[in-house]
Amino acid sequence: MLLVLAASVVVLAGVYFARSLIGPLALAIVLVVICEPIRRPLERRGWPRWAGTTAVILLAYLVLAVMGVLLWVAGVQFAGLVSDYLDQLRGSLDEFLAWLRSAGLDQQATDAAASVLDPKALLGLVGSIGGTVIGVVTALFFVVSYIIFTAADAARYRDAERVFGAGRRPVLARIGRLNTGVRRYYVVNASFGAIVAIIDGLALWALGVPAPIVWAVLAFVTNFIPNIGFVLGLIPPAVLAFVVGGWPMFLAVIAIYCVVNVVLQVLVQPKFVSDAVDLSLTLSFFSVVFWTFVIGPLGAILSIPLTLFVRTLVLEGDPGSLWLRWLSGDRTATPASAARESLTDA
């Protein structure tokens, strides 16, 4: 156990220091996995292999471009709104601090709240977000290149079972289950993200919050971050609602977001996600924090696929790890399924 833990630390340290290369590579692989099914109907119609590969590359670029444009529009609009409402934000902050002092909060706590809600701090946050976006855009250069290579290799890897026969069938089956789980996860997230974005956008528009489309886009994008994405999508419209409409609008926005996200993302979506990827809720939440620390902001979006990959690589195929697979949420990890896998391997 100590050797395994020590080796894991060494590997993760290497991944951490190489995150600027590994993060874009992981994103490119996930995009190709998502877009790979478009190749099959084209090949059934007699299209050459290079045409199917080109279609996968173009679709991956389209998905990447759409997500990039959505993030850029949301970031630019948020920065502009903060600048436009800066004076009102200062006035609202002064009123909030006065209320804290009247409620008996000591000066030290009041100063801490002021430092958090200070407009300069918000502008600094916008600047840091802008720097992060610039870093992501720089990494997209590598993603664009990786997509070409991984899409071309994906066409060749499909011949692995024909070339190596049944001897590699169990490994290929595990890889196939991993790819299917990744696709299902993002299909479920995109579907629920669209529903949440529409509901939140209409509610913000009805309340009179400025730029409801921007916050709807932000709600859709942050839905791809498990568990904590809802909070990230709530903060900007809630702050703006407080500036524009005071406490009533601020509380209304929080109530609407909480109701929508509790009903859809807490009660409904986890069931579909669990069916798609078979990960426990605890592991799903921890994976977001863990992979964000290891490879940066991309880790939040890729946390579930990366966790599935590690489970497939480390645990699946080893009968002794059946208990750990079951603890991770894999409902197929039962003694009966292990016996069937042993027969298949034989």
C-alpha positions as a printed NumPy array, in Angstrom:
array([[  0.   ,   0.   ,   0.   ],
       [  2.812,   2.412,   0.834],
       [  4.499,   1.654,  -2.487],
       [  1.245,   2.3  ,  -4.365],
       [  0.69 ,   5.59 ,  -2.552],
       [  4.292,   6.689,  -3.145],
       [  4.089,   5.816,  -6.842],
       [  0.763,   7.682,  -7.116],
       [  2.316,  10.802,  -5.59 ],
       [  5.21 ,  10.652,  -8.06 ],
       [  2.884,  10.203, -11.039],
       [  0.533,  12.99 ,  -9.942],
       [  3.471,  15.317,  -9.316],
       [  4.621,  14.669, -12.862],
       [  1.124,  15.337, -14.183],
       [  0.969,  18.558, -12.151],
       [  4.226,  19.918, -13.572],
       [  3.222,  18.868, -17.116],
       [ -0.374,  20.113, -16.815],
       [  0.061,  22.676, -19.585],
       [  0.588,  19.76 , -21.983],
       [ -1.581,  17.065, -20.417],
       [ -4.658,  19.282, -19.937],
       [ -5.043,  20.196, -23.629],
       [ -4.292,  16.593, -24.618],
       [ -7.031,  15.303, -22.307],
       [ -9.482,  17.865, -23.714],
       [ -8.63 ,  16.859, -27.284],
       [ -9.108,  13.159, -26.514],
       [-12.479,  13.814, -24.86 ],
       [-13.638,  15.891, -27.845],
       [-12.611,  13.16 , -30.28 ],
       [-14.353,  10.513, -28.148],
       [-17.538,  12.597, -28.159],
       [-17.423,  13.217, -31.914],
       [-16.194,   9.771, -33.009],
       [-19.707,   8.261, -33.571],
       [-20.207,  10.557, -36.579],
       [-17.662,   8.41 , -38.443],
       [-19.769,   5.233, -38.449],
       [-22.724,   6.335, -40.611],
       [-20.302,   7.895, -43.096],
       [-18.319,   4.671, -43.427],
       [-21.531,   2.651, -43.801],
       [-22.359,   4.855, -46.774],
       [-19.038,   4.009, -48.387],
       [-17.11 ,   7.171, -47.534],
       [-13.309,   6.739, -47.382],
       [-11.604,   6.65 , -44.006],
       [ -9.965,  10.047, -44.48 ],
       [-13.382,  11.642, -45.041],
       [-14.693,  10.188, -41.771],
       [-11.601,  11.458, -39.953],
       [-12.087,  14.92 , -41.463],
       [-15.72 ,  14.937, -40.302],
       [-14.658,  14.055, -36.738],
       [-12.04 ,  16.832, -36.757],
       [-14.469,  19.449, -38.091],
       [-17.169,  18.502, -35.569],
       [-14.654,  18.663, -32.702],
       [-13.518,  22.089, -33.894],
       [-17.15 ,  23.226, -34.054],
       [-17.818,  22.114, -30.46 ],
       [-14.613,  23.794, -29.316],
       [-15.447,  27.016, -31.155],
       [-18.989,  27.195, -29.774],
       [-17.839,  26.698, -26.174],
       [-15.031,  29.227, -26.641],
       [-17.397,  31.854, -28.059],
       [-19.879,  31.302, -25.219],
       [-17.166,  31.748, -22.587],
       [-15.737,  34.806, -24.336],
       [-19.136,  36.498, -24.661],
       [-20.011,  35.807, -21.021],
       [-16.63 ,  37.088, -19.786],
       [-16.686,  40.261, -21.878],
       [-20.271,  41.077, -20.952],
       [-19.61 ,  40.511, -17.253],
       [-16.569,  42.8  , -17.334],
       [-18.574,  45.484, -19.123],
       [-21.476,  45.228, -16.673],
       [-19.149,  45.521, -13.667],
       [-17.628,  48.668, -15.153],
       [-21.023,  50.158, -16.015],
       [-22.495,  49.539, -12.569],
       [-19.325,  50.296, -10.586],
       [-20.718,  53.414,  -8.864],
       [-23.973,  51.674,  -7.964],
       [-21.971,  48.724,  -6.692],
       [-19.988,  51.002,  -4.375],
       [-23.219,  52.519,  -3.039],
       [-24.753,  49.1  ,  -2.446],
       [-21.572,  47.984,  -0.688],
       [-21.663,  50.977,   1.647],
       [-25.293,  50.251,   2.515],
       [-24.473,  46.595,   3.146],
       [-21.556,  47.459,   5.441],
       [-23.708,  49.948,   7.341],
       [-26.305,  47.224,   7.858],
       [-23.608,  44.851,   9.139],
       [-22.434,  47.446,  11.658],
       [-25.975,  48.134,  12.79 ],
       [-26.459,  44.391,  13.305],
       [-23.595,  44.428,  15.812],
       [-20.82 ,  42.975,  13.645],
       [-17.39 ,  44.065,  14.833],
       [-15.063,  46.187,  12.724],
       [-12.715,  43.333,  11.834],
       [-15.52 ,  41.224,  10.364],
       [-16.906,  44.264,   8.553],
       [-13.518,  44.98 ,   7.002],
       [-13.262,  41.347,   5.877],
       [-16.67 ,  41.567,   4.202],
       [-15.678,  44.85 ,   2.584],
       [-12.49 ,  43.356,   1.165],
       [-14.442,  40.497,  -0.368],
       [-17.17 ,  42.663,  -1.879],
       [-14.982,  45.63 ,  -2.791],
       [-15.56 ,  46.698,  -6.432],
       [-11.794,  46.751,  -6.954],
       [-11.703,  43.13 ,  -5.856],
       [-14.437,  42.324,  -8.352],
       [-12.518,  44.098, -11.089],
       [ -9.444,  42.135, -10.061],
       [-11.532,  38.97 , -10.278],
       [-12.586,  39.939, -13.784],
       [ -8.949,  40.524, -14.66 ],
       [ -7.898,  37.163, -13.26 ],
       [-10.703,  35.5  , -15.201],
       [ -9.461,  37.288, -18.288],
       [ -5.947,  35.994, -17.627],
       [ -7.307,  32.496, -17.218],
       [ -9.204,  32.813, -20.48 ],
       [ -6.025,  33.958, -22.218],
       [ -4.22 ,  30.925, -20.818],
       [ -6.989,  28.652, -22.039],
       [ -6.886,  30.264, -25.485],
       [ -3.136,  29.684, -25.611],
       [ -3.713,  26.028, -24.733],
       [ -6.26 ,  25.782, -27.549],
       [ -3.368,  25.912, -30.004],
       [ -2.245,  22.551, -28.646],
       [ -5.819,  21.242, -28.526],
       [ -6.343,  22.038, -32.216],
       [ -3.217,  20.09 , -33.113],
       [ -3.973,  17.183, -30.786],
       [ -7.452,  16.776, -32.266],
       [ -6.013,  16.138, -35.725],
       [ -3.632,  13.436, -34.494],
       [ -6.063,  11.705, -32.113],
       [ -8.848,  11.656, -34.709],
       [ -6.494,  10.054, -37.244],
       [ -5.314,   7.476, -34.705],
       [ -8.888,   6.713, -33.635],
       [ -9.608,   5.391, -37.127],
       [ -6.605,   3.05 , -36.899],
       [ -7.383,   1.858, -33.371],
       [-10.771,   0.567, -34.499],
       [ -8.92 ,  -2.239, -36.295],
       [ -7.248,  -3.459, -33.098],
       [ -9.621,  -6.38 , -32.496],
       [ -9.342,  -7.54 , -36.09 ],
       [ -5.54 ,  -7.357, -35.968],
       [ -4.968,  -8.917, -32.535],
       [ -7.995, -11.204, -32.393],
       [ -9.961, -12.152, -29.293],
       [ -6.909, -11.915, -27.039],
       [ -7.37 ,  -8.178, -26.584],
       [-11.148,  -8.216, -26.552],
       [-11.542,  -7.668, -22.754],
       [ -9.236,  -4.619, -22.865],
       [-11.015,  -3.198, -25.887],
       [-14.365,  -3.806, -24.2  ],
       [-13.244,  -1.787, -21.167],
       [-12.069,   1.036, -23.434],
       [-15.407,   0.919, -25.246],
       [-17.293,   1.199, -21.947],
       [-15.115,   4.16 , -20.966],
       [-15.823,   5.952, -24.254],
       [-19.543,   5.256, -23.954],
       [-19.597,   6.578, -20.386],
       [-17.828,   9.79 , -21.414],
       [-20.295,  10.406, -24.26 ],
       [-23.319,   9.717, -22.067],
       [-21.992,  12.008, -19.348],
       [-21.649,  14.988, -21.657],
       [-24.959,  14.316, -23.394],
       [-26.717,  14.287, -20.002],
       [-24.88 ,  17.433, -18.861],
       [-25.602,  19.304, -22.103],
       [-29.296,  18.368, -21.952],
       [-29.784,  19.429, -18.35 ],
       [-27.559,  22.475, -18.863],
       [-29.794,  23.671, -21.691],
       [-32.919,  23.214, -19.547],
       [-31.368,  25.032, -16.577],
       [-30.087,  27.853, -18.813],
       [-33.504,  28.444, -20.385],
       [-35.314,  28.483, -17.041],
       [-32.724,  30.728, -15.37 ],
       [-32.608,  33.102, -18.343],
       [-36.395,  33.497, -18.47 ],
       [-36.558,  34.03 , -14.707],
       [-33.828,  36.689, -14.778],
       [-35.539,  38.41 , -17.698],
       [-38.85 ,  38.465, -15.797],
       [-37.127,  39.94 , -12.727],
       [-35.432,  42.649, -14.774],
       [-31.833,  41.576, -14.181],
       [-29.575,  43.069, -16.899],
       [-28.155,  40.764, -19.614],
       [-30.213,  37.627, -18.818],
       [-28.888,  35.873, -21.949],
       [-25.331,  36.216, -20.666],
       [-26.236,  34.582, -17.354],
       [-28.162,  31.851, -19.16 ],
       [-25.033,  31.099, -21.199],
       [-22.971,  31.095, -18.01 ],
       [-25.434,  28.688, -16.362],
       [-25.132,  26.344, -19.353],
       [-21.323,  26.369, -19.347],
       [-20.937,  25.977, -15.573],
       [-23.341,  23.021, -15.617],
       [-20.441,  20.988, -17.029],
       [-18.646,  21.462, -13.674],
       [-20.199,  18.902, -11.295],
       [-21.691,  20.017,  -7.982],
       [-20.032,  23.455,  -7.642],
       [-20.818,  24.748, -11.143],
       [-24.207,  25.968,  -9.936],
       [-22.548,  28.279,  -7.389],
       [-20.132,  29.675,  -9.997],
       [-23.04 ,  30.458, -12.318],
       [-25.073,  32.088,  -9.534],
       [-22.597,  34.633,  -8.14 ],
       [-22.439,  37.175, -11.043],
       [-26.219,  37.533, -11.623],
       [-26.866,  37.603,  -7.865],
       [-24.36 ,  40.438,  -7.355],
       [-25.819,  42.369, -10.281],
       [-29.371,  41.807,  -8.997],
       [-28.309,  43.211,  -5.613],
       [-26.931,  46.325,  -7.297],
       [-29.963,  46.873,  -9.505],
       [-32.822,  45.793,  -7.257],
       [-31.444,  45.546,  -3.754],
       [-32.158,  42.766,  -1.301],
       [-35.538,  41.681,  -2.755],
       [-34.142,  40.991,  -6.228],
       [-30.969,  39.486,  -4.769],
       [-32.926,  36.992,  -2.663],
       [-35.295,  36.269,  -5.548],
       [-32.393,  35.328,  -7.842],
       [-30.871,  33.069,  -5.192],
       [-34.25 ,  31.425,  -4.519],
       [-34.906,  30.776,  -8.219],
       [-31.447,  29.352,  -8.832],
       [-31.664,  27.17 ,  -5.738],
       [-35.099,  25.795,  -6.618],
       [-34.2  ,  25.106, -10.252],
       [-30.858,  23.564,  -9.447],
       [-32.047,  21.567,  -6.44 ],
       [-34.898,  20.061,  -8.446],
       [-32.92 ,  19.382, -11.621],
       [-29.281,  19.048, -10.554],
       [-29.721,  17.467,  -7.128],
       [-32.863,  15.365,  -7.438],
       [-33.042,  14.485, -11.146],
       [-29.678,  14.902, -12.899],
       [-27.57 ,  12.743, -10.508],
       [-29.787,   9.768, -11.341],
       [-29.067,  10.148, -15.054],
       [-25.376,  10.852, -14.465],
       [-25.099,   7.826, -12.182],
       [-26.689,   5.639, -14.831],
       [-24.279,   7.054, -17.424],
       [-20.947,   6.8  , -15.587],
       [-21.528,   4.787, -12.367],
       [-19.64 ,   7.134, -10.05 ],
       [-20.596,   7.837,  -6.458],
       [-21.645,  11.38 ,  -5.555],
       [-18.753,  11.752,  -3.104],
       [-16.192,  10.723,  -5.707],
       [-17.799,  13.016,  -8.301],
       [-17.519,  16.013,  -5.965],
       [-13.967,  15.205,  -4.862],
       [-12.828,  14.657,  -8.444],
       [-13.693,  18.273,  -9.329],
       [-11.486,  19.682,  -6.568],
       [ -8.738,  17.139,  -7.136],
       [ -8.365,  17.459, -10.913],
       [ -8.669,  21.254, -10.777],
       [ -5.696,  21.259,  -8.413],
       [ -3.727,  18.825, -10.596],
       [ -4.214,  20.234, -14.116],
       [ -5.871,  23.608, -13.576],
       [ -9.233,  25.005, -14.765],
       [ -9.667,  22.325, -17.431],
       [ -9.678,  19.767, -14.633],
       [-13.068,  21.008, -13.447],
       [-14.67 ,  20.275, -16.826],
       [-12.737,  17.046, -17.437],
       [-12.938,  15.725, -13.863],
       [-15.451,  12.94 , -14.528],
       [-13.756,  11.593, -17.713],
       [-10.352,  11.685, -15.997],
       [-11.723,   9.815, -12.977],
       [-13.329,   7.232, -15.239],
       [-10.024,   6.845, -17.085],
       [ -8.091,   6.258, -13.854],
       [-10.649,   3.71 , -12.673],
       [-10.51 ,   1.899, -16.003],
       [ -6.702,   1.927, -16.044],
       [ -6.042,   1.026, -12.417],
       [ -9.03 ,  -0.958, -11.159],
       [-10.848,  -2.611, -14.025],
       [ -9.343,  -5.862, -15.186],
       [ -8.025,  -6.673, -11.709],
       [-10.33 ,  -9.105,  -9.861],
       [ -8.776,  -8.05 ,  -6.551],
       [-10.028,  -4.478,  -6.982],
       [-13.697,  -5.44 ,  -7.244],
       [-14.452,  -4.002,  -3.811],
       [-12.807,  -0.673,  -4.68 ],
       [-14.755,  -0.478,  -7.949],
       [-17.981,  -1.064,  -6.036],
       [-17.066,   1.672,  -3.55 ],
       [-16.436,   4.079,  -6.44 ],
       [-20.053,   3.619,  -7.575],
       [-19.594,   0.97 , -10.278],
       [-22.807,  -1.021, -10.029],
       [-21.488,  -3.666, -12.416],
       [-18.719,  -4.546,  -9.935],
       [-20.303,  -7.601,  -8.324],
       [-18.928, -11.115,  -7.703],
       [-21.175, -12.466, -10.449],
       [-19.877,  -9.952, -13.001],
       [-16.29 , -10.708, -11.985],
       [-16.886, -14.39 , -12.637],
       [-18.251, -13.603, -16.074],
       [-15.253, -11.372, -16.861],
       [-12.888, -14.168, -15.811],
       [-14.632, -16.545, -18.208],
       [-14.367, -13.949, -20.978],
       [-10.656, -13.453, -20.322],
       [-10.153, -17.216, -20.392]])
